[in-house]
Amino acid sequence: MAGITYTVNVLIASEVGSERGDVLYLPLVGPWLYINEVCDNDSSGCSFLVLHSLTHTTGVILLAYGLLARRQILARNDAAWMLTPARVGEGYGFAALAKF
């Protein structure tokens, strides 16, 4: 969510240019600052901008939580499989070995 909405922000900022669109390069606060500059009256595009900004903010918060949260993950390590070269008759081949 954060990556897609930030990509949209960068594309819009490159098209709009000037000082008005430069705030969109800032993640998390940029879309809100852009809404503050653009939506002076009740225009129809402002509701889309608010929804886009909420999606971007949610995506950044979820990304930060996913990267910073500590959680113990239990993983089995007694099961394994291996693909190894093996001699088969008078030639060579591969053998799949599994351990459970």
Backbone bond lengths (Angstrom), bond angles and torsions (degrees), N, CA, C in turn:
res aa  C-N    CA-C-N  psi(-1)  N-CA   C-N-CA  omega(-1)  CA-C   N-CA-C  phi
1 M - - - 1.447 - - 1.526 110.21 -
2 A 1.324 116.49 -42.81 1.462 119.26 -177.84 1.518 110.91 -68.65
3 G 1.319 116.92 -40.15 1.466 120.37 -177.22 1.514 113.29 -68.21
4 I 1.319 116.77 -43.00 1.464 120.27 -178.74 1.526 110.52 -68.20
5 T 1.321 117.26 -44.71 1.458 119.32 -179.11 1.523 111.57 -69.22
6 Y 1.342 117.62 -33.90 1.457 119.35 177.07 1.529 110.49 -68.63
7 T 1.334 117.14 -36.81 1.468 120.39 175.50 1.524 110.56 -61.64
8 V 1.316 117.19 -42.15 1.467 121.02 176.57 1.528 109.70 -62.15
9 N 1.335 117.51 -41.69 1.458 120.99 178.15 1.519 111.68 -59.83
10 V 1.332 116.74 -44.16 1.466 120.57 -179.16 1.526 110.54 -66.51
11 L 1.325 117.49 -40.50 1.464 119.90 178.11 1.525 111.49 -63.88
12 I 1.312 117.18 -42.11 1.469 120.45 178.60 1.526 110.08 -66.87
13 A 1.326 117.27 -40.49 1.467 120.32 179.79 1.519 111.39 -64.47
14 S 1.326 117.45 -36.35 1.461 119.60 179.17 1.527 111.55 -71.81
15 E 1.319 117.30 -29.64 1.466 120.44 177.88 1.522 112.03 -79.38
16 V 1.331 116.58 -42.13 1.455 121.10 -177.43 1.521 110.22 -72.15
17 G 1.334 116.18 -42.81 1.451 120.71 -178.95 1.513 111.69 65.59
18 S 1.311 117.36 -158.25 1.466 126.60 177.42 1.529 111.78 51.83
19 E 1.295 116.28 -171.64 1.461 121.30 -178.36 1.520 112.18 -73.98
20 R 1.281 116.30 -24.81 1.465 120.03 -177.78 1.527 112.00 -65.32
21 G 1.316 117.29 -42.22 1.462 120.49 -177.54 1.509 114.35 -88.64
22 D 1.339 118.03 -11.24 1.465 120.18 -178.25 1.524 112.71 -65.45
23 V 1.314 117.92 -25.38 1.465 119.83 179.97 1.531 111.26 -68.38
24 L 1.323 117.96 -20.04 1.469 120.36 -179.60 1.527 112.50 -69.99
25 Y 1.323 117.65 -15.00 1.463 119.99 176.33 1.525 112.07 -73.48
26 L 1.326 117.38 -15.58 1.465 121.09 178.17 1.528 109.70 -83.23
27 P 1.325 118.05 119.96 1.460 118.27 177.22 1.523 110.94 -70.11
28 L 1.283 116.51 151.67 1.461 126.96 176.88 1.527 113.62 73.38
29 V 1.319 120.16 -56.24 1.460 120.87 -176.84 1.525 113.18 -95.61
30 G 1.319 118.01 -18.31 1.458 121.76 -176.79 1.516 115.06 -58.28
31 P 1.335 118.96 -48.68 1.467 119.10 179.15 1.522 113.24 -61.67
32 W 1.335 117.20 -35.06 1.462 120.36 -179.99 1.528 110.69 -70.14
33 L 1.331 116.99 -38.50 1.463 120.19 176.52 1.529 110.88 -66.41
34 Y 1.337 116.14 -36.62 1.465 120.58 178.51 1.530 110.42 -65.70
35 I 1.324 117.01 -41.28 1.470 120.43 177.08 1.522 110.08 -62.02
36 N 1.318 116.79 -40.57 1.455 121.26 179.98 1.538 111.12 -62.03
37 E 1.339 117.70 -35.49 1.462 121.45 -179.81 1.524 112.69 -80.48
38 V 1.320 117.69 -37.41 1.468 121.54 -171.27 1.521 112.84 -89.71
39 C 1.308 118.33 -40.94 1.465 121.69 -172.30 1.526 111.18 -91.46
40 D 1.308 115.99 78.25 1.459 120.13 176.39 1.519 111.20 -82.92
41 N 1.320 116.08 -38.99 1.467 119.72 178.37 1.525 108.94 -115.18
42 D 1.305 117.00 179.36 1.466 121.39 -177.15 1.527 109.59 -83.90
43 S 1.316 116.12 82.97 1.468 119.60 177.85 1.523 109.37 -97.32
44 S 1.318 116.20 163.16 1.463 120.59 -173.42 1.524 112.33 -71.88
45 G 1.323 119.20 -25.59 1.460 120.73 -178.54 1.508 114.15 -79.19
46 C 1.317 117.24 -15.00 1.466 120.31 -177.36 1.522 112.26 -66.72
47 S 1.309 118.17 -35.13 1.468 119.67 179.19 1.529 110.30 -66.59
48 F 1.326 117.61 -35.84 1.466 120.33 175.58 1.525 110.52 -66.89
49 L 1.327 116.93 -40.17 1.459 120.31 179.26 1.524 111.69 -64.61
50 V 1.322 116.88 -37.89 1.462 120.17 177.44 1.530 110.12 -65.91
51 L 1.324 118.00 -43.66 1.464 121.42 177.81 1.525 110.84 -62.68
52 H 1.326 116.92 -41.91 1.465 121.36 177.89 1.528 110.48 -62.87
53 S 1.326 117.23 -42.65 1.459 121.03 -179.39 1.528 111.52 -67.65
54 L 1.332 117.18 -38.59 1.469 120.28 175.92 1.527 111.15 -63.30
55 T 1.328 116.59 -40.84 1.466 120.66 178.15 1.521 110.35 -64.30
56 H 1.329 116.80 -42.96 1.463 120.63 179.85 1.531 111.10 -64.45
57 T 1.320 117.23 -44.07 1.455 121.20 179.46 1.526 111.05 -63.47
58 T 1.323 116.63 -43.02 1.466 120.38 177.61 1.523 110.97 -62.27
59 G 1.321 117.07 -42.56 1.462 120.95 179.19 1.518 112.44 -63.21
60 V 1.322 117.44 -41.68 1.471 120.37 179.22 1.526 110.51 -66.41
61 I 1.332 117.16 -41.26 1.469 120.49 178.91 1.529 110.55 -64.38
62 L 1.321 117.68 -43.32 1.466 120.68 178.98 1.526 111.57 -65.99
63 L 1.325 117.33 -38.44 1.463 120.90 177.34 1.519 110.65 -64.04
64 A 1.320 117.34 -45.27 1.464 120.79 179.07 1.524 111.06 -63.60
65 Y 1.320 117.18 -42.67 1.459 120.37 178.63 1.530 110.88 -63.67
66 G 1.314 116.95 -42.53 1.459 120.13 -179.89 1.512 113.04 -64.59
67 L 1.325 117.08 -33.88 1.458 120.12 179.90 1.525 112.96 -81.52
68 L 1.325 117.83 -29.86 1.462 120.94 -173.53 1.523 114.73 -99.64
69 A 1.319 118.55 -18.59 1.468 120.72 -175.93 1.526 110.26 -72.32
70 R 1.296 114.95 136.67 1.468 121.01 176.54 1.524 107.89 -98.21
71 R 1.318 114.77 126.82 1.458 119.16 179.60 1.515 108.36 -145.71
72 Q 1.318 116.48 134.29 1.451 120.70 179.21 1.521 108.68 -83.67
73 I 1.322 115.70 125.34 1.459 121.63 178.67 1.519 108.12 -112.67
74 L 1.315 116.52 121.62 1.456 121.50 178.93 1.522 109.16 -89.02
75 A 1.326 115.44 128.49 1.462 120.47 -178.88 1.524 109.18 -130.57
76 R 1.304 115.60 140.18 1.457 121.98 177.23 1.512 108.94 -75.94
77 N 1.313 117.85 133.50 1.451 117.77 174.37 1.521 112.64 -127.19
78 D 1.326 117.78 12.32 1.455 119.83 178.15 1.523 112.14 -90.17
79 A 1.320 118.94 -13.57 1.455 121.82 177.19 1.529 108.24 -98.32
80 A 1.322 116.08 135.83 1.464 119.43 -178.81 1.514 109.87 -154.16
81 W 1.294 115.34 157.23 1.447 120.62 171.91 1.515 108.04 -139.20
82 M 1.353 115.43 155.23 1.442 120.40 -175.37 1.529 108.94 -147.11
83 L 1.297 115.37 140.29 1.461 122.26 174.42 1.521 106.30 -108.58
84 T 1.347 116.24 118.29 1.461 120.07 -173.24 1.532 110.80 -134.19
85 P 1.325 117.67 151.65 1.469 119.46 174.93 1.525 109.96 -66.50
86 A 1.323 116.34 144.29 1.467 120.59 -178.65 1.518 109.03 -147.38
87 R 1.326 114.15 154.88 1.457 119.83 176.38 1.516 107.90 -87.80
88 V 1.326 115.76 126.72 1.459 121.55 -179.28 1.526 107.24 -122.27
89 G 1.338 115.92 106.75 1.461 119.97 -178.01 1.522 109.91 62.86
90 E 1.336 116.78 -122.37 1.456 120.57 178.25 1.531 111.79 -96.54
91 G 1.312 117.21 -0.81 1.461 120.44 -179.06 1.520 111.65 -117.85
92 Y 1.292 113.15 -168.27 1.464 119.96 -179.72 1.529 109.68 -121.45
93 G 1.289 115.21 154.99 1.458 120.74 179.64 1.520 109.67 -161.08
94 F 1.306 115.68 -160.08 1.455 120.92 178.67 1.517 109.31 -119.50
95 A 1.318 115.09 147.07 1.456 121.11 176.98 1.532 108.05 -123.59
96 A 1.314 115.21 136.29 1.455 120.70 176.28 1.516 107.64 -99.82
97 L 1.316 117.49 117.03 1.455 122.15 -179.75 1.517 108.53 -109.95
98 A 1.329 115.42 138.41 1.456 119.68 179.98 1.508 109.56 -130.81
99 K 1.341 116.25 145.21 1.454 122.27 178.13 1.528 107.51 -130.29
100 F 1.354 115.58 128.38 1.464 119.51 179.96 1.499 110.13 -118.87
